[in-house]
């Protein structure tokens, strides 16, 4: 019952994670999912999804987001996800290496 309640507490990010897994044909690799369509990692509820070979530090980073997701529940996408994706896009647009 506790797992069901936690899944519902994180429902928006769990659903988004499942949609990404389904639409990118991601494959399960134990602690994470792999999709060739990503060049980054993302943590959405119970799902960590990578697009390249995972590195231990990146996996630990995304697992830290899972802890935040468990604490914040439905607020996670607004408080953590939105600023993270915005910062990532900003960095890719304006801080490219020459």
VENQUIZI-V780324 format. One record per run of one state. SS is the DSSP state (h for helix, s for strand, l for the rest). FROM is the first residue (numbers start at 1). TO is the last residue. Records with the same first field share a line. If there is no record, write none. Layout:
# VENQUIZI-V780324
SS->FROM-TO / FROM-TO
This chain:
# VENQUIZI-V780324
l->1-1 / 10-10 / 24-26 / 29-32 / 35-40 / 45-46 / 51-55 / 95-98
h->2-9 / 11-23 / 56-94
s->27-28 / 33-34 / 41-44 / 47-50
